[in-house]
Amino acid sequence: MAIIRRKRNHDEGGGDNNVFWTTMADLLLGLAIIFMTLFVLAMTGFTQQSLEQKQNQIKASKELAEKLKSAQIDAEVDMVTGDIKISDLELFELSSYTLSDNGKTFLNKLMPIYINTIFSKEELISGVENIIIQGHTDSQSFSGIKTREEQFVKNMDLSTKRANAVAEHMFKTNYDKKYSEDLIKMVVVEGKSFTEPIITNGQEDYNKSRRVELRLKVKTFDIAQILFAGVPKND
């Protein structure tokens, strides 16, 4: 009889353990459902925010293109992103990173329109992380260059110096100076060498490849920050 009772106690204990694990499984399932619900709500809000940001970019891009056209400024504006492509022929002599007189005059007209338009749109600029000034070259080799790696480095140096020359002169133009502090925090200079050529009909368009671009980098989102916004932290 003692043996039977011990077996029964063992079976009862095993039943208790099963109840425990069943309860844990239910708890984990509940947490998973809550997390998925929060995730869907967060992503829905993010999608709406992204849509509004894109609409703001398009509106600002169209206004910017119209103003540049009215001022007779020859620059290619992307109507979706607001990015601007400027041919190096407008800015520099061949293989030079020193702004020409024509280049300075060109930027004196373009930059105030660009900066004032972008920053006057609070609904747009609040979602912008950086204003990137990118220099680009074509893939033609410099005289005396023997390897593609040397060619890349040489063009990287040239493209970076050109972008920096544009950024330096930008602050000398007659834009609304109330935007200066924010502009200083947001401007980033990049050299892309020949890594992003302009291809037309399967061939590189050397003239278009040599360019400077003004690009808006929009802010990214942190899903963890969104999901746990408002949750108190343990100090």
C-alpha angles and dihedrals in degrees: 000000000000090000091051092050091050091051091049091050089049091051091048090050090051088052090054090052091052090052089051094052092044089054092050091050091052090049093051091047090051092050090049091052091049091048093049091049091051090046093053091047091048093048092047090054091046092050091052091047091049091050092051091047091051091049090051090051092051093049092049092045093054092048091048092050091050093050093048091049091050090051090049092240113157105220132130112239123196104224093208104043103022091234115152127211117204120189113234086229087072093053116024145030115246112292091358129119095194112103113245121227088255089050092054091048090049093052092044087062100037105043100058090051092046098046097040092048095048097044095043089064101078092179088058104037092048088067096046119098101181143005103219122203108199128190119207133185134190122253097250113125126246118238112273095018110133106180136042089237091057089047091052093050093047091051091044089057092048095046092048093049091049092051090048091050090054092048092049093051092043091071090053094058125098100259122140102286093209085082094055100099094049091044091053090053094048106042117103125179121212136178115208099179110201095323097111107043124176109245121203121182091345094308132096114255099218095193093053093042090061100075149116119236131202108207135181116221110202122214118265124222132240109221092199090053091051095046096048099035109140094018108131116242123230110239 
